[in-house]
Amino acid sequence: MKLFFSVIAIFILGSNLYAENIKGLNVLVTSKDSQTQMMSMVLSMMSLKQKKAVNIVLCSDGGNLALKNFKGEVLKPMNKTPKMMLQALIKKGASVKVCPLFLPNKNMKKSDLIHNVSVAKPMEVAKFLLKDDFKNLTF
């Protein structure tokens, strides 16, 4: 029984130490669904509040969140759109990029993006995705 509790204690302590070693979160958003987009923004915000870095890449339908002319659906209970949350994340220091395929395939330019959103460089994104001290989430 002592051995069991010792193993559990080591696991819990190890998990906490591991969480402390995590530097941040990489979030890839491709979903068209507003609730899914919002959940990606909420979890990103919670990570920033825990003093972790957040890198967001928006592709496909997720890329629409970065367009100046995109409105989006207002969701409860926050009464905000995923785009509003994205803009709040940017203000708090999240790095936000659209995938390099997004703009050319929408016949748009960088000037169509909201402030502080840039076009991702595949090698840079790949480096972050492969880092052991970052968690990767896809929505």
C-alpha positions in Angstrom: 0.0 0.0 0.0 2.9 2.4 0.8 4.4 1.6 -2.6 1.1 2.4 -4.3 0.8 5.8 -2.6 4.5 6.5 -3.3 4.0 5.8 -7.0 0.9 8.1 -7.0 2.8 10.9 -5.2 5.7 10.7 -7.6 3.2 10.8 -10.5 1.4 13.8 -9.2 4.6 15.7 -8.3 6.1 14.7 -11.7 3.0 16.0 -13.5 3.2 19.3 -11.7 6.9 19.6 -12.5 6.2 18.7 -16.1 3.5 21.4 -16.3 5.9 23.9 -15.0 8.4 23.0 -17.7 5.9 23.6 -20.5 6.6 27.0 -22.1 3.5 27.3 -24.1 0.8 26.2 -26.5 0.6 25.9 -30.3 -3.0 26.1 -31.5 -4.0 25.2 -35.1 -7.5 26.3 -35.9 -9.2 25.0 -39.1 -12.8 24.5 -38.0 -15.7 26.6 -39.4 -17.7 25.9 -36.3 -18.0 28.9 -34.0 -18.1 27.0 -30.8 -15.0 25.0 -31.7 -13.2 28.2 -32.7 -14.3 29.8 -29.4 -13.0 26.9 -27.3 -9.7 27.3 -29.0 -9.6 30.9 -28.0 -10.8 30.3 -24.4 -8.1 27.6 -23.9 -5.5 29.9 -25.4 -6.5 32.7 -23.1 -6.3 30.4 -20.1 -2.8 29.5 -21.1 -1.8 33.1 -21.4 -3.2 33.8 -17.9 -0.9 31.0 -16.7 2.1 33.0 -18.1 2.6 30.5 -21.0 3.3 31.6 -24.6 0.6 31.0 -27.2 1.2 30.6 -30.9 -2.0 30.4 -33.1 -2.0 29.4 -36.7 -5.3 29.9 -38.6 -6.0 27.8 -41.7 -8.9 27.1 -44.0 -12.2 28.3 -42.4 -10.3 29.2 -39.2 -8.4 31.9 -41.2 -11.6 33.9 -41.6 -11.2 35.0 -38.0 -8.2 37.1 -39.0 -10.0 39.0 -41.8 -11.0 42.6 -41.2 -14.4 42.1 -42.9 -15.3 38.9 -41.0 -18.0 39.3 -38.3 -18.7 35.9 -36.7 -21.3 34.5 -34.4 -21.8 35.9 -30.9 -21.7 33.1 -28.4 -23.0 32.8 -24.9 -22.2 33.1 -22.0 -19.5 35.6 -22.9 -21.5 37.4 -25.6 -18.4 37.6 -27.8 -17.4 36.2 -31.1 -14.3 34.0 -31.6 -12.8 37.0 -33.5 -13.3 39.3 -30.5 -11.5 36.7 -28.4 -8.7 36.4 -31.0 -8.2 40.2 -30.9 -8.0 40.1 -27.1 -5.4 37.3 -27.3 -3.3 39.4 -29.6 -3.5 42.4 -27.2 -2.3 40.1 -24.4 0.7 38.9 -26.5 -0.4 35.8 -28.4 1.4 35.3 -31.8 -1.2 34.9 -34.5 -0.6 33.9 -38.1 -2.6 32.6 -41.1 -1.3 29.7 -43.0 0.5 30.7 -46.3 -2.2 29.0 -48.4 -5.0 31.0 -46.9 -4.7 34.5 -48.5 -3.8 33.4 -52.1 -6.7 30.9 -52.2 -9.2 33.6 -51.0 -7.8 36.1 -53.5 -6.9 38.4 -50.6 -3.8 40.2 -49.4 -2.0 40.9 -46.1 -3.8 44.2 -46.0 -7.1 42.2 -45.5 -5.9 40.9 -42.2 -6.6 42.4 -38.8 -3.7 44.2 -37.0 -0.8 42.1 -35.8 -1.7 39.0 -37.8 1.0 37.9 -40.2 1.5 35.0 -42.7 3.1 31.9 -41.3 6.4 30.5 -42.6 6.1 26.7 -42.7 9.6 26.1 -41.3 9.0 28.4 -38.4 5.6 26.7 -37.6 7.2 23.3 -37.9 9.9 24.2 -35.4 7.4 25.3 -32.8 5.2 22.2 -33.4 8.3 19.9 -32.8 9.3 21.6 -29.5 9.1 19.3 -26.5 8.2 22.3 -24.2 5.1 23.3 -26.2 1.8 21.5 -26.3 0.0 21.2 -29.6 -3.8 21.5 -30.0 -5.8 21.3 -33.2 -9.3 22.6 -33.5 
